[in-house]
Amino acid sequence: MAKDKIQKIVSKKNISVLPNGPYLVSDLPLDDAIMVCEVDGSPVDWKKGKTIVVPKNYALCRCGHSKTKPFCSGEHSKINFDGTETASKEKFYKNTSKTSGPKLELLDNSSFCNHSGFCTTGEGAWDLVEKNKTKKSKVEIVKQICDCPTGRLVVIDKNTNKALEPKVKESISLIKEPEGDGAIWVKGGVEIKSSDGSIYEKRNRVCLCRCGKSRNKPFCDGSHLE
């Protein structure tokens, strides 16, 4: 019986942020997600890249200096990486502004922004929500908002008062941007455990830093673009 309980704990899908070290990942598949952009650089979609074969437990670099990226090679200890977490552990809904339209409401927590750019493509998510009137435009708006990997924006159906989120399995994607490597995209409500043992709020979409420079660790704030 005890052995069965241990096995359940070991096989739990989660990510642990190690103190000044890597992300320890348990039982989660890994692949590349390639950002698809217009000629002017505006992101419009995602294309699935290669699937990366991983063991049940593996460590992803978060200092940005690994010699075996995306996996940890221990460089964080050589460069005295400061991985101190600064992100808030408050619930997403406590720090949101709201934009209301005829059929949709947009919740915005800017602390999760990493400047992916999906929300500002075209007219921009806020204007689109305010003007939304047809079913077709509703589908397009929801896709544009949910293509953002950070989860900064959450769109609510005003008829049902429910969030319109894509159904995705618990998994991790390594973002490939036109400029190069982007964030670690965590999908499907994966548990992320802080180095202090507390648990961040489970979210359907969120991005973790892997350049080591974010000012909102462990989450990506777009510092890799600098």
SULFEN-V678310 format. One record per backbone hydrogen bond with DSSP energy under -1.0 kcal/mol. CO is the residue of the C=O (numbers start at 0). NH is the residue of the N-H. If there is no record, write none. Layout:
BEGIN
<<CO/NH> <CO/NH>>
END
This chain:
BEGIN
<<0/4> <1/5> <2/6> <3/7> <4/8> <5/9> <6/10> <8/11> <13/25> <14/192> <15/23> <17/20> <21/17> <22/59> <23/15> <24/57> <25/13> <28/171> <29/51> <30/173> <31/48> <32/175> <33/46> <35/43> <35/44> <37/40> <41/37> <44/35> <46/33> <49/31> <55/26> <57/24> <58/71> <59/22> <67/70> <69/60> <73/76> <74/78> <75/80> <90/93> <91/94> <96/107> <98/105> <102/157> <103/100> <104/155> <105/98> <106/153> <107/96> <108/111> <109/112> <118/124> <120/123> <123/127> <124/128> <125/129> <126/130> <127/131> <133/137> <134/138> <135/139> <136/140> <137/141> <138/142> <139/143> <140/144> <141/145> <142/146> <144/147> <151/108> <153/106> <154/163> <155/104> <156/160> <161/156> <162/164> <170/186> <171/30> <172/184> <173/32> <174/181> <175/34> <176/179> <179/176> <182/174> <183/207> <184/172> <185/205> <186/170> <190/14> <191/199> <192/16> <193/196> <197/193> <202/188> <203/187> <205/185> <206/219> <207/183> <215/218> <216/85> <216/86> <217/208> <221/224> <222/225>>
END
